[in-house]
Amino acid sequence: MALQRAARLVDLALVSISFIAAFAVSSGSFTWPSLTQVLLVRIKIVNILVFAGYLALCFTIFSSCGFYLSHRLSGRNRWVGEIFVATTLTTGVLFILPFQMALVTKEFVILFWLFTFATLVLARAVLYRMLYFLRAHGRNLRNIVIVGEGKDATSLAERIEKETSLGYRVLQVINTEEA
């Protein structure tokens, strides 16, 4: 549960960073402002609320695309596809927001989509690699009971026990032939 919460926060932080990076690159402003310039910028409460609402919408889209479901047995194509769909939807929302934003140019949208997609894929790849390592070393395991017939159930249990990186621990094999 804590890992899922952390993943949600990291995803929203990555979207925010991608937004800022896309804005900086598309505006052509590659210099960092001084502290005085940052403090002189007027930040409207409405802008903060709109951005917070946008992040909440991103979270909803990410959840509905399956970001926070278990991908223990999924292949890379599945979660990369989910990220592709979610990134496209969150970027598309920028076009249909009910207000006009001067920074939403074609270049900004393309860069925002690219940065968001790349950072989310990279973050997920690192996370899954870490989980693979932890599971191979006996951490983050799920207990399972196999119900089946004879040799098939036994061979499945043996295969699961050999592949420790899946993160399953076979507690028992129940043979239905004997029942």
Residue, then its C-alpha position, 0 to 999 in steps of 0.5 A: m500500500a505504501l509503495q502504491r502511494a509513493a508511486r502515485l506521488v512520483d507520477l504526479a511529480l513527474v507530470s509536474i516536472s515534465f510540465i515545467a520542462a516543456f514550458a522552459v524548452s518551448s519558451g526558449s528560456f534556458t536560463w534560471p531566474s534569480l531568487t529576486q525574479v522568482l519572488l517578484v512573479r505574481i502567482k494567482i491562486v486560480n492558476i494554482l487551483v487549476f494546476a492542482g485540478y489538472l493533477a487530480l485529473c491526471f491521477t484519475i486518468f492514470s488510475s483508470c488506465g491501470f497504472y496502480l494494478s499489479h503488473r507482476l505477470s505482465g509484459r513490458n508491452r502492457w505497461v508501456g501501452e498503458i503509459f502511452v494511452a494515459t499520456t495521450l489522454t492527459t496531454g489531450v486534456l490541455f486542448i479542451l480545458p475551458f480556459q485559454m492558456a498562452l503557453v499551450t502551443k503545439e511545441f509545448v504539447i509535443l514536448f510535454w507529451l514526450f517528456t511525460f511519456a519518457t519519464l513515466v516509462l523510465a520510472r516504471a522500468v526502474l521500479y520494476r527492476m527493483l521489484y524484480f531484484l527484491r523478489a529474487h531475494g525473498r522480499n515482496l512475496r505473495n503466498i499462493v495455494i495451487v489446486g490441480e490434478g496430479k503431475d500438472a499441479t506439482s510441475l506448476a508449483e515447481r516452476i513457480e518455486k524455481e522462478t523466484s523473481l515472480g514473487y510467489r511462494v507456494l504454500q501448498v499443492i492441493n491434489t483434486e484427484e485424491a479428493 
